[in-house]
Amino acid sequence: MRMPLKHNFSGIDRTYETARSEFNQAIPGDFNFAFDVIDDRALNADKAALICFDADRGNRRDVSFSDLADASTRFAQALKRLGLGKGDHAAVVAGRVAEWHEVIFGCMKAGVVSMPGTNLLTAKDLTYRINRAGAKAVIVSPQHCEKIDAIRADCPTLTTCIVIGEPDGDWHSYADLCGGETGDATRADFDQTTATDEMMCYFTSGTTSNPKMVPRNYGYALAHSATALFWMNLTDQDIKWTITDTGWAKAAWSLLFPPLLMGSTVVMHDSPGGFDADFHLKMIPEIGVTRFCAPPTVYRIFAQVDLAPYDLSSLTRCTSGGEPLNPEVIRYWREHTGTTIADGYGQTETINIVGNYPDVEIRPGSMGKPVPGFDIDVVDDDGNRCKVGEVGHIAINTTGDWPPGLFRGYRTDDGLDTKSFRHGWYYTGDTASRDEDGYLWFVGRSDDIISSAGYRISPFEVESALIEHPAVAESAVIGKPDEARGEIVKAFIILAPGFEASGELAAEIQEFCKQQTAPYKYPREVEFTETLPKTISGKIRRVELRAKA
């Protein structure tokens, strides 16, 4: 007999203006996503929660909600038997495989705080994260075992090592651990958790300093209903493919909480190689993907491909996040697919808080409007709301009920670092302006704004102009100290294939930029480079470029 779901969103009006005034996500005090959503959906249907496949497409595996429920319970039992429980931390570094979901949900059931990490983490990165959190366990894919073995002596809290693959030495086999459990445990068999208990812990990208610890509680998962309902506009009929590493909060946004909360099917493509545009474009119709999300870098690659031969008609909504998307790329994708990329904004510290919504006009280049359920605005240093067109800080109002999904502070040895909370606002560290219709327009990180001869210049705005020149494959813009102007705009440019660096080309690009944006914003210095310094999440480290300049 089909039972009603505990968390059913069918009656919510998704019309933006209505939702802005009516939507309010209440978080039950004992909410636990693994029990209340995954196990709940497993009772009602065996539809696919995941479609997993590798680069050869020959090893497709469909995983149902009941499969996830059973596997996660078994792993929770194994964790308990190993002596791990509520509040213990475990680093999780695995590819886009079904076991990653099983591990994350198993940790939730056992009360263990999972710490997802990207596959690009080095031994040094892992040492830093394990020791900062005092982690007791690691659950990794085989390629990371050697790194862990090399650092064990430097990680005194680490007691348990689990590999999703063939074990070696004193490593535990994930498959053997789960296979040795019955899977018949209930919620009462584990440490009881509340919505305010720590569930996961992410580390920030570290664009300006060492990564910070961002604790996320159990209520954070349900708060993502706003992400699912409005920006992503998901239903239980959707198949969602998101290009992201499992180590970043974007995976929580797109591989974990919003789609599975709504009953959508998540695509997990595990490939050790580089990004293959042709492969992805062919797989979209083969799987029947309806919702597609990718970082701007991927859409920029697609914009250099002739999309005419590909059947992308299954796509009904495409989204992007992580950094602003250039308007030219949005135009190209719409021209060839019929879908307009809906930019969205949020952080590791939040859910989706600004976005472009299905029933609201998309203005290319804009971040969109605040998500229902939040009071988000552009404010000055003193917490005053800025005037239309004025550049200020993107901030979340915290004076009333605590905004759902907003963290409480960065974890430190002394407790929580709450310096980002002041004047009744959470300051995101990003800046924007607001137009007369309430759209927000991203300017840049607060530390990245260039002040030149009295003008405040957004690096992103200059980069958006530069990318439209055919010779520019990628660029990064910074402010370089200048005695007369305070700062001048300097651009580091990676050239597209077929172009060679020269003074003449630099002058041509500078003149082109003057025609694309206000002349005072053009880069007075251009330096051609082969690479740009980036974090392991792919974000440009402008702090290094400023030091170099």
C-alpha positions in Angstrom: 0.0 0.0 0.0 1.4 3.4 -1.0 2.0 5.6 2.1 1.9 9.4 2.0 5.3 11.0 2.1 6.3 12.9 5.3 7.6 15.8 3.2 5.3 16.5 0.4 5.6 19.7 -1.5 2.8 19.2 -4.1 0.6 21.9 -2.6 3.2 24.7 -2.6 2.6 27.6 -5.0 5.9 28.0 -6.9 4.8 31.3 -8.5 7.6 33.6 -7.5 5.6 36.6 -6.1 3.3 34.3 -4.2 6.1 32.2 -2.8 7.9 35.4 -1.7 5.1 36.2 0.6 3.9 32.8 1.6 6.7 30.2 1.6 8.1 29.3 5.0 10.0 26.1 5.5 9.5 24.8 9.0 12.2 22.4 10.2 11.0 19.6 12.5 13.2 19.4 15.6 14.3 15.8 15.0 14.7 16.0 11.2 17.2 13.5 9.7 17.3 13.4 5.9 18.5 9.8 5.7 15.6 8.5 7.8 12.9 11.0 6.9 13.4 11.3 3.2 15.5 8.3 1.9 13.8 5.7 4.0 10.5 7.3 3.6 10.7 7.2 -0.2 11.9 3.7 -0.1 8.6 2.6 1.3 6.6 4.0 -1.6 8.5 3.1 -4.8 11.5 1.4 -6.3 12.0 4.2 -8.9 15.7 5.0 -9.5 17.2 7.5 -7.1 20.5 7.3 -9.0 21.7 6.4 -12.5 25.4 5.6 -12.3 27.7 4.9 -15.2 31.4 5.2 -16.1 33.2 6.7 -19.1 32.6 3.6 -21.2 28.9 3.6 -20.6 29.1 -0.2 -20.2 28.6 -0.4 -16.5 25.4 1.5 -15.9 23.8 0.8 -12.5 20.4 2.1 -11.5 20.0 2.5 -7.7 16.6 2.7 -6.2 15.6 4.6 -3.1 15.1 1.2 -1.3 18.7 0.3 -2.4 20.0 3.5 -0.8 17.9 3.0 2.3 19.2 -0.6 2.8 22.9 0.2 2.0 23.0 3.3 4.2 21.5 1.4 7.2 24.1 -1.4 6.8 26.9 1.2 6.7 25.5 2.9 9.8 25.5 -0.4 11.6 29.1 -1.0 10.5 30.1 2.4 11.8 28.5 1.7 15.2 30.3 -1.6 15.4 33.6 0.1 14.7 32.9 2.4 17.6 32.0 5.5 15.7 28.9 7.5 16.7 27.3 10.9 17.2 29.7 13.8 16.8 32.6 11.8 15.4 34.1 13.2 12.2 34.9 11.1 9.0 36.6 12.4 5.9 34.9 11.1 2.8 36.8 11.2 -0.5 35.2 9.3 -3.4 34.2 9.6 -7.0 30.7 10.0 -8.4 29.6 6.5 -7.5 26.6 5.1 -5.6 28.7 4.3 -2.6 29.3 8.0 -2.0 25.6 8.5 -1.4 25.4 5.3 0.7 28.3 6.5 2.9 26.9 10.0 3.4 23.5 8.7 4.3 25.0 6.0 6.5 26.9 8.6 8.4 23.7 10.6 8.9 21.9 7.6 10.4 24.8 6.9 12.7 25.2 10.5 13.8 28.8 10.6 12.3 29.7 14.0 10.8 30.8 13.4 7.2 33.5 15.7 5.7 33.2 15.4 1.9 36.4 16.2 0.1 37.4 16.5 -3.6 39.4 13.8 -5.4 42.0 16.5 -6.0 43.0 16.7 -2.4 46.7 16.2 -1.8 48.2 14.4 1.3 48.9 17.9 2.7 45.2 18.9 2.2 44.0 15.7 3.8 46.3 16.2 6.8 45.0 19.7 7.3 41.4 18.7 7.2 41.7 15.6 9.4 43.6 17.4 12.1 41.5 20.6 12.0 38.4 18.4 12.6 40.0 15.8 14.8 38.5 13.2 12.4 38.5 9.6 13.6 37.8 7.9 10.2 38.4 8.2 6.5 36.3 6.6 3.8 38.0 6.8 0.5 38.4 5.3 -3.0 41.5 3.2 -3.7 43.6 6.0 -5.3 43.7 7.8 -1.9 44.9 5.0 0.2 48.6 5.6 -0.4 48.2 9.3 0.6 46.4 8.3 3.8 49.0 5.7 4.7 51.7 8.3 4.3 50.1 10.8 6.7 48.7 8.5 9.4 51.5 9.2 11.8 50.8 12.9 11.5 47.1 12.5 12.2 46.8 11.3 15.9 43.0 11.2 16.0 42.7 8.9 12.9 41.7 5.4 14.0 39.6 3.9 11.2 40.4 3.6 7.5 37.8 2.3 5.1 38.3 1.8 1.3 35.5 1.6 -1.3 37.4 -1.1 -3.2 39.9 -3.9 -2.5 41.5 -3.4 1.0 45.2 -3.6 1.8 47.0 -3.9 5.1 44.8 -2.9 8.0 42.2 -1.1 5.8 38.6 -2.1 6.1 36.7 -3.1 3.0 33.5 -1.0 2.6 31.7 -3.9 0.8 32.7 -6.4 3.5 31.6 -4.1 6.3 28.2 -3.6 4.8 27.9 -7.2 3.8 28.4 -8.3 7.3 25.4 -6.3 8.6 21.8 -7.3 8.6 20.3 -4.0 7.4 17.3 -4.4 9.7 18.3 -1.7 12.2 15.8 1.1 13.0 16.3 4.7 14.0 16.1 3.8 17.6 19.2 1.6 17.3 21.4 4.7 16.7 22.4 7.8 18.6 19.5 10.2 18.3 20.1 13.4 16.4 18.3 16.7 16.3 17.9 19.3 13.5 20.5 21.5 15.1 23.2 18.8 15.5 26.1 18.9 13.2 25.5 16.6 10.2 28.3 17.5 7.7 31.3 19.7 7.6 32.6 21.4 4.5 35.8 23.3 3.9 35.7 26.5 1.9 37.6 26.9 -1.3 40.4 29.0 0.2 40.6 31.7 -2.5 42.2 34.2 0.0 43.4 32.1 2.9 43.4 28.5 4.3 40.1 26.7 4.0 37.6 27.4 6.7 35.5 24.8 8.4 31.7 25.2 7.7 29.6 23.0 10.0 26.2 22.1 8.5 23.4 20.8 10.7 20.6 18.3 9.9 18.1 21.1 9.3 20.3 22.4 6.4 19.2 19.4 4.3 15.5 20.2 4.5 16.1 23.9 4.0 17.2 23.0 0.5 13.5 22.5 -0.3 13.7 26.2 -1.4 16.6 25.4 -3.7 14.6 22.5 -5.2 11.3 24.2 -5.6 12.2 27.6 -7.0 15.6 27.8 -8.6 15.9 24.2 -9.8 12.1 23.8 -10.2 12.4 20.0 -9.7 9.7 17.3 -9.7 9.6 13.6 -9.2 9.6 13.1 -13.0 13.0 14.8 -13.6 16.4 13.3 -14.3 19.0 15.7 -13.1 22.7 15.7 -14.2 25.0 18.0 -12.5 28.7 18.4 -13.3 30.4 18.7 -10.0 32.9 17.0 -7.8 31.5 15.2 -4.8 33.8 17.1 -2.5 32.1 20.5 -2.8 28.9 21.9 -1.3 27.6 22.0 -4.9 27.2 18.3 -4.6 25.0 18.8 -1.5 22.9 21.2 -3.6 22.6 19.0 -6.7 23.5 15.4 -5.9 22.1 15.0 -2.4 19.4 17.1 -1.0 17.2 19.0 -3.5 16.7 16.3 -6.2 16.2 13.4 -3.8 14.0 15.5 -1.6 11.7 16.0 -4.6 12.0 12.3 -5.8 14.1 13.2 -8.9 16.7 10.8 -10.3 20.3 11.9 -10.0 22.9 11.1 -12.7 26.3 10.0 -11.4 29.0 9.9 -14.0 32.4 8.6 -12.7 35.3 9.2 -15.1 38.9 9.7 -14.2 39.7 11.6 -17.5 39.3 15.2 -18.4 36.0 16.8 -19.5 34.7 15.4 -22.8 32.2 17.7 -24.3 31.1 15.4 -27.1 30.5 12.5 -24.6 28.3 14.7 -22.3 26.3 16.1 -25.2 25.6 12.6 -26.5 24.6 11.2 -23.1 22.0 13.9 -22.4 19.5 12.5 -24.9 20.6 8.9 -24.3 19.6 9.1 -20.6 16.8 11.5 -21.1 18.2 14.3 -18.9 15.6 17.0 -18.2 17.6 19.1 -15.7 21.2 20.0 -16.4 23.5 22.0 -14.2 27.2 22.8 -14.8 29.7 25.4 -13.8 30.4 28.3 -16.1 33.6 26.6 -17.3 31.6 23.8 -18.9 29.1 26.1 -20.6 32.1 28.1 -22.0 33.5 24.8 -23.4 30.1 24.0 -25.0 30.0 27.5 -26.4 33.1 26.6 -28.5 31.3 23.5 -29.9 28.9 23.3 -32.8 25.8 22.2 -31.0 23.7 21.7 -34.1 24.4 17.9 -34.5 23.2 17.1 -30.9 19.7 16.4 -29.8 19.2 18.3 -26.6 15.4 18.5 -26.8 15.0 16.5 -23.5 16.4 19.5 -21.6 13.7 21.6 -19.9 15.8 23.6 -17.4 19.5 24.4 -17.3 21.2 26.1 -14.4 24.7 27.3 -13.4 26.4 28.4 -10.3 29.7 28.9 -8.5 30.6 32.1 -10.3 28.7 34.4 -12.7 28.1 33.3 -16.2 29.0 35.6 -19.1 25.9 36.8 -21.1 27.4 35.8 -24.4 27.6 32.1 -23.3 24.0 32.3 -22.1 22.9 33.7 -25.5 24.7 30.9 -27.4 23.2 28.1 -25.3 19.7 29.5 -25.7 20.1 29.8 -29.4 21.1 26.1 -29.8 19.0 24.4 -27.1 16.0 26.6 -26.5 16.7 26.8 -22.8 18.0 29.8 -21.0 20.7 29.1 -18.4 19.3 30.2 -15.0 22.2 31.5 -12.9 22.0 30.9 -9.2 23.9 32.1 -6.2 24.7 30.7 -2.8 27.7 29.6 -0.7 29.0 26.7 1.3 27.5 28.6 4.2 24.0 28.8 2.7 21.5 27.2 0.4 20.5 28.9 -2.9 19.7 32.5 -1.9 19.6 34.3 -5.2 18.5 32.9 -8.5 16.6 33.2 -11.8 13.2 31.5 -11.5 11.0 29.9 -14.2 8.2 32.5 -14.1 10.5 35.5 -13.8 12.2 37.2 -16.7 15.9 36.3 -17.0 18.2 39.3 -17.5 21.5 37.9 -18.8 24.3 38.7 -16.5 22.1 39.2 -13.5 22.2 36.8 -10.5 18.4 37.0 -10.4 16.3 37.8 -7.3 16.3 36.6 -3.7 14.9 33.1 -3.0 11.5 32.9 -1.3 11.9 32.6 2.5 14.8 35.0 2.8 15.3 38.7 3.2 18.4 39.3 1.1 19.6 42.7 0.0 22.7 44.9 -0.8 23.9 46.7 2.3 26.7 49.0 3.2 29.4 48.5 5.9 27.0 49.7 8.6 24.1 47.4 7.6 22.0 50.1 5.8 20.3 49.0 2.6 22.0 50.5 -0.4 20.2 52.6 -3.0 19.4 51.3 -6.5 22.5 51.0 -8.5 24.9 51.4 -5.5 27.5 48.7 -5.0 27.4 47.0 -1.6 27.6 43.7 0.3 25.3 40.8 -0.5 23.8 40.1 2.9 21.1 38.0 4.6 18.9 39.5 7.3 19.2 37.6 10.6 17.1 39.9 12.8 14.0 37.6 12.8 13.7 33.8 12.8 17.1 32.3 11.8 17.1 31.9 8.0 16.8 28.2 7.1 20.0 26.7 5.8 22.2 29.6 7.0 25.2 28.4 9.0 26.0 29.9 12.4 29.7 30.5 12.0 33.0 28.9 11.1 34.3 26.3 13.4 37.5 27.1 15.2 39.5 25.7 18.1 37.8 28.2 20.3 34.2 27.7 19.1 32.6 29.6 16.3 34.0 32.5 14.3 31.0 34.8 13.8 32.7 37.9 12.4 30.6 37.6 9.2 27.5 38.4 11.3 27.1 42.1 12.2 24.4 44.8 12.2 21.7 42.2 12.0 23.0 40.7 8.7 25.2 37.9 7.5 27.8 39.4 5.1 28.5 36.9 2.4 31.8 38.5 1.4 30.5 39.2 -2.1 29.4 42.5 -3.5 26.6 43.4 -5.9 24.2 46.1 -6.9 20.4 46.0 -7.1 18.4 47.5 -9.9 15.0 49.1 -9.7 13.2 45.8 -10.3 15.0 43.9 -7.5 17.5 42.0 -9.7 21.0 41.6 -8.2 24.1 42.1 -10.3 27.2 40.5 -9.1 30.3 42.7 -8.8 32.9 40.5 -7.1 34.5 39.4 -3.8 34.8 42.3 -1.4 38.5 41.9 -1.5 38.6 41.9 -5.3 37.0 45.2 -6.1 39.3 47.5 -7.9 39.5 51.2 -6.9 40.9 53.2 -9.8 40.9 57.0 -9.9 37.7 57.1 -7.8 35.9 54.4 -9.8 35.0 51.0 -8.3 35.5 48.3 -10.9 34.3 44.7 -10.9 36.9 42.2 -12.1 34.0 40.1 -13.4 32.6 42.9 -15.5 36.0 43.3 -17.3 36.5 39.6 -17.7 33.0 39.3 -19.3 34.0 41.9 -21.9 37.4 40.3 -22.5 35.9 36.8 -23.1 34.0 38.1 -26.1 37.2 38.7 -28.0 38.0 35.6 -30.1 41.7 35.5 -28.9 40.7 35.2 -25.2 40.2 31.7 -23.9 40.2 32.7 -20.2 41.2 35.8 -18.2 41.6 37.0 -14.7 41.5 40.7 -13.8 43.0 42.3 -10.7 43.9 45.8 -9.4 47.6 46.6 -9.5 48.9 49.4 -7.2 49.5 52.6 -9.0 50.9 55.9 -7.6 48.6 58.2 -9.7 45.4 56.2 -9.8 45.6 54.1 -6.6 45.1 51.0 -8.7 45.0 50.2 -12.4 43.2 47.3 -14.0 45.5 44.5 -15.1 44.4 41.5 -17.0 46.1 38.1 -17.2 45.0 36.4 -20.4 45.2 32.8 -21.6 45.0 32.8 -25.4 42.7 30.7 -27.5 44.3 28.2 -29.9 45.7 29.9 -33.1 46.7 33.2 -31.4 50.2 34.3 -30.4 51.1 36.8 -27.8 52.2 40.2 -29.0 52.1 43.9 -28.2 49.8 44.4 -31.1 47.3 41.8 -29.9 47.4 43.3 -26.4 46.5 46.7 -27.8 43.8 45.2 -30.0 42.2 43.5 -26.9 42.5 46.7 -24.9 40.7 48.7 -27.6 38.1 45.9 -27.9 37.4 46.1 -24.2 36.9 49.8 -24.4 34.1 49.2 -26.9 32.4 46.5 -24.8 32.2 48.3 -21.5 32.9 51.8 -20.0 36.3 53.0 -21.2 37.7 53.6 -17.7 37.4 49.8 -17.0 39.7 48.6 -19.7 42.9 46.8 -18.6 45.8 49.3 -18.8 48.1 46.3 -18.5 47.8 43.0 -20.3 50.0 40.0 -19.5 49.7 36.8 -21.5 50.0 33.6 -19.5 49.8 29.8 -20.0 47.9 29.1 -16.7 46.1 30.9 -13.9 46.4 30.0 -10.2 43.3 28.3 -9.0 41.9 26.6 -5.9 41.3 22.9 -6.2 37.6 23.8 -6.8 38.7 25.7 -9.9 38.2 29.3 -8.6 40.8 31.8 -9.5 43.2 32.8 -6.7 43.4 36.5 -7.4 45.4 37.0 -4.2 48.3 35.2 -5.9 47.9 37.4 -9.0 47.9 40.5 -6.9 51.1 39.4 -5.2 52.7 38.7 -8.6 51.6 42.1 -9.9 
